[in-house]
Amino acid sequence: MRKPVDFGSELKALVEKTKALKERRVRQLGELVIATGADTLDPDLLAGALLNAAGIKDRATGEGWRAAGAAFFQRKARIPASRSARQPSSTRPLDSDAASA
C-alpha cells in the first residue's frame, strides 16, 4: 500500500523555498546597487533610471547597456582587489619614508 502524501508539509516546504529565493534575489539586487556605486544616488533618481531601463523599447540602447553591464562584471571577475585595497587603512604597514619623517 502506498504511503499517504502530506500535501500540507510539501506546500509549506515550497512556500519556505519561495520565500528564501525572493530574499536571495533582493539581497543580490542590493549588492548590485552597492557594487555599481548606485547606492550613493538619490532614491528617486535611481527609481527613475530603473523605470526608464525597464521600459526601454530601443534594442540598440538596451544592447549597449547590456554590453556595459557585461564588461562591468568581467572587469570585477578579472581584477582582484590589490592587497592595500583589501587591507583597512588602520592596519596597513607604515611606509619607510613616512616612518622616518
PyMOL commands that set and color helices and strands:
alter all, ss='L'
color gray80, all
select helices_A, chain A and resi 7-36+38-40+43-54+59-78+83-86+89-91+96-100
alter helices_A, ss='H'
color red, helices_A
deselect
rebuild
show_as cartoon
